[in-house]
Amino acid sequence: MNAARSLHPSPRTLEVESLDTFDALVAAGARSIQGWHAQSLDLRGRRAQLQAMHAQGGIFLGCTFDEGMEDWLRSRGALIFPKLDAVPFNPYRGQLYTPHELYAGISDSRYEDTPDALVYQWSIRPGQRHRLDSTLAAALHDHSIGDALDELTRSDLCAGRTVVGVMGGHTASRASPDFETAARLGRLLATEGRMVATGGGPGAMEAVNFGAYLSGAPERDFRQALGDLAAVPGFRPSVSAWARSAAAVVERHPAGTPSLGIPTWFYGHEPPNFFATHIAKYFANSIREAILLELCNAGIVFLPGSGGTIQEIFQDACENYYGTSGTITPMVLVGREHWVRRYPAWPLLQSLAAGRRMERRILLVDTVEEALAVLDG
């Protein structure tokens, strides 16, 4: 399987991510564990079940066994990846993150003490990215996140829903018109039944996930929450205060509309936002960017941004440039002043697309309502 993520997993592999699943497979008469990928299971007390099956080709990732079972499984052809207790995360996790998991303890402690911050601090220790055990743990983690993201796209949550990506700058203040505009776009997309995906960070990304999250709430509640967030306009100087204000909104509206955030610890100084209900957080930014673009099967809206957003525009453009007619997706740039004059990405994008299949799929608009209309068209 692809180390980052497999959009088309092999039918010969089976993710076994809970004891209930393991027990159900055994009860159904399984006689071989070939192709099983067992992740972070405590298999103590299941010696008899394991020994009753053919072990050749099974893979165990960070599992716990009765004494002697690891040697027994290895001797019969199973592959066992050990538990990695020296890292502050589970390299073999079977689910995406939630904001409550990454921000555990934020209500009464500093952001710097949360799991999200501790993982980032671990990742930037001197020499960490050159250590074999650290790079292995990070790669295994990103592989597991990819598997979990695959499962999400095949789940009932995404059934019948197209995915629209929204990219934009991380600096937009919660008190700014740009934040409100991005929030309105997220709200409109989710109201249409789209699955909204962002880079999962602050600024425009937070605004879009926020708008999607409250898409089912009355306009009055949406406006009230927008005003509450504006009281803490940015994640500087205090990520703690910024996160707590978002957590308070989520607490008042616990049943928000799901959306996806795909952030990275590579940019760990940008905290993940609290409104993406499903968070696929990667260590490798290059993998994260590629996956985010690939997921957005109904196109991407590019709100005003700078370096990172421009990178995403032309990374997406490259895929469309070489794509076949069935793989080219819309690219909608919002803000003529921004994309024609301040950062003239639009003229270059037009030149690149001229005469190619993608030419009709790139669009420049001034409002999020126009963006929605051209996506629908």
N, C-alpha and C positions, 0 to 999 in steps of 0.2 A: 504493500500500500504506500501511497505517497506520504513522505515524511511530514508534509505540511497538512495535507487534507486530501481526501479522496472524494471527488464528486460522484464517482461511479465505483463504489466498493465492489470487491470481488465477491461473487456468490459463495465462494469457498471459505469465507471468513465470517465469524460470528462474534460480536462484541458481547461479553458476559460481564455486566457491570454491577450486578447485585446478587446476593445469596439467593434471593427468591428466584431469579432467573436460572441460576445454577441448579437449584433444587428441582425446578420445574422441568428442566432438560433431562435430569437424571430420572425423575418420575415418569417422563414420557418414553423412557427406554433407550436413552442415548448410550451407545457402547464405545464411542471414540471421541476424543477431544481434539482430533485433528482440525485445525482451522479456528479453534476457539482462542479468543484473546480475552483472558480473564484479568480484570483491572481492579487492583486494590481490594481484593476480597480476603476476609478472614476465614480460611478454609479449615481451621482447626475443628476437629470433631467429624470431619468428612473423609477420613482415611479410607474407610471401606468403599465409599462411592468412587473415589479416585482410583483405587486399586482394581476396581471392577471394570475399568475402561482402558482402552488402548490409548497410551499417552503420546505416541509419536505425532509430532506436528503441532502439539498444543503450545500456547505461549501464555506465560503467567507474568504479569507486570505488577511488581510491588505487593505480592500476596503473602499471607502468613499461613504457615502449615504446621501440622503436628510434627514432632521431632522425627527426623529421618525421612520425611516425605519428599523434601527437595531432592535429596540424593536419589531416591527411588524414581522420581519423575524424570530427572536428568538421565538416569541410566536407561530409560526406556524411550528417549528421544524427545522429551519436552524441553522447551527453551524457557529459562527462568531469569527474569530481570529482577535484581534485588531491590529491596526497599532502600530509599535514599533519605535517611533520617537527618542528614546534615543540611538540608535545604529547607527554606521556610515556605514550601508549597508542595503539593502532591503532583509529581510528574506524570502520574497515571490516572488523573482524575477523569471521571466519566461524564461530567456535565459541564455546561457553560457556567460562568460566574453569575452571581446576582449582585446588585449594588450593596445589599445588606451584608453579603459575605465579604466583599472587598473592604467595606467600611465598618466592619464589626468593631463595636466599642466606641464609635465616634460620638455618641450622645454624651459620654462623660469622660472622654480622654482625647488627646490630641490626634490629629490626622497622622502625625509621624509615628504613632504607635499602632496604626491599623495594619491589617495584613497587606493591603495594597502598597503602602509606603515601605513596609519591612521587606517585601519582595524586591522593590526597586532598589533599596539600599544594598541588599545582597547582590544585585546584578551589577552594581557599579563599584564594588570593592576593587582595589588595585589588583590587576592580573586575573580577575575573575573570568573574563571572557577568553582567557588563554588556558584555563585549567580544563583538563579532560573531563573530570567528574562534573564540573559546572556546566560545560557546554553540552554534555550528554543529558544532564537533567533538564536543561532548557529545551533541547531538541525533542526529548520525550514528551515534555509538557505541551509543546506546540503541536506535536502529532496528536496528542489526546484531545486538545482543544479543537483541532481540525475534525476529528471523528465526531465530537459532540456537536459541532456546527453542522456536519453532514446530517446527523440525526434530526436536528431542528428543521432543516429544509425539507426533510421527508415526513415530518410529523403533521398531525392534524392542525396544528397552529398555522402552518404555512400552506395547507392544502387549498388549492384554488386561488391563492393570492400571489400576485406578482410582487417582486421586490424592487423598490425604487431607492436608489442611493442619493444622499444629499451631502455634498462636500462644502466646506466653508472654513473661514478663519477661526482660530481659537481665542482671539482677543476681544471679540464683541462683548461689550458690557451688557449685563442684564437690564440695565436702565436705558439702553439705546434703542432707537428705531430699528436698527439692523437685527437685534435680538427678537423684537416683537415680530418683525417680518418673517424671520426664520421659524419662529414658533407657529405662526399662522400657516406657513407651508406644511410643517409637520402635521398640524391639525387637519388641514384639508386633505392631505394624502391619506392619512389614516381613516378619515371619515369616508373616503372612497373605497376603503377596504384593502388598501395597499399595505404591505409590510415595509416599514421604513427602516433603512439602514444608514448609519453614520459612522464616522471614525471614533465615536464614543467619548470624545473629550469635552472640554469646556467651550464657551463661545457659541458660535453658530451651531456646532454639533449638539451641545446641550439644549439649545433652543428648539431644534428640530425634534429631538427625542422628547422634550417637555411637551411640545405641541401635540405630538402623537399620543403621549401618555394621557393627556387630558382631552383627547378628541371626543370622548363620550360625555364629557361634563358640559353643563350649561355654559353659555358665553359669560354669564356673571361670575361663575366660579373660575373660569379660565382667566378672566381679567383680574380677579382678586389674587389668584396665585401668581400671576405675572407681577403684580405690584409687590407681593410679599418677597419674591426673589430679588426685585430691584433694590431692596433695602441692603442686600449684600451683593454689590454689582459684579464682583470678580473673585477669582480664587487667590488673588494677591491683595493684601498681605497674608491672609489667613485661609488656607484650604479648609481648616476645621470649621470656621464660621460659614464658609461657602457651602460646604457639604451639609452642615446641620440645617441650613435654611431650606435646602432641597429635600432633605429627609423629612422635615416638618410638613412640606407640601404632600409628599408621598403618604405620610401617616394620615393626613386628612382625607386623602383620596386613595385608599388602598387597592382599589380594583381598576387601575388604569389600563389602557390599551397597550398590549405588548409591542415592543420595537427592539431593534438590534443595534448594539454598539460594538465596534471592533477597534479597540484601542491597542496601545503597545507600551511595554515598559521601556522600550528604546527611547521614547519621549516621556520618561517618568515624571518630569517636572510638570507635565500637563495631567492633572488628575482625571480619572474617569467620571462621567456625569452620573447622577443618581436616577435619571429617568429612563435610561435604556434598561428594560427589564431582563434582557438576555445579553450577556457580555462575553464576547470571545476575545479575551486579552492574550496577546502573543508577546513573546520576547523579540522575535525577529520581525523588524518593521517591513522588510521587503516581502516576506510571506504575507503579512497582514494586509499590505496594500494590494497585492495581487488577488488575494481572496476577496477582499471588499469589492473590488471592481468586478470580479467574476460573478459574484452573487447577484449583482444588480441587473436582473434579466429584463427589466422594463425601462432601463435608462438611468441616467444620473443627472441631477440638477446641481450646478456649481454656483453657489452663492459667492459674494465677494470674499476674497482671501488673498494670501500672498504666496510665499515660497512653497508651502506644502500643498496648497490647493492647485497652484500652477503645475506642480509635479504630477498631481493626480489627473489634471486635464489632459496632459500630453501622454501620460501612461495609458489612459483610456483611449485617446486618439490613436495611439500606436496599435492597440488591439483592433480598433475599428478600421484602421488603414489597411491592415493585412487580413481582415476578416472576410468571410464569405457572406453572401447576401442574407443568410439566415442567422448570422451571429452578430450583425451590426445593431447596436442599440443606441437610442437617442442620447445626445449630449446637449443639455440646455444650460446656457450661461445666462445668469441673471444680473443685469446692471450694465447698460451700455457705457456709461461714464467710466465705470471701473475697468471693464474688460476691453475697451477700445482706446481709452486715453491713459488712465493711471497705470495699468498693467496690460499692454496691448496684446493679450493672448488671442483675441478674436481674429484680428487680421492674419496672424500666422496660421491659426487653425483653418481659416477659410482657404488660404493658399495651399495648405497641406491636403485639404479635402477636395480641391477643385478637380473635376473630372472623374472622381472615384465614387463607388457605391455609397460611401458615408456622407457625401455632400448634402444629401437631402435630410440627413439625420442630425445635423448640427444646427443649433438654433440660438439666437440671441434675443432676449426679451428684457423688459424693464420691471416687470412685477411678477410676484409668485403666482398670481391668478393666471397670467399669460403662460407661465411655465407649466401649470397644471393643464391648461387647455391644449398646449402642443403635445404634451405627453399623452393625453387622451386621444389626440388626433393621430 
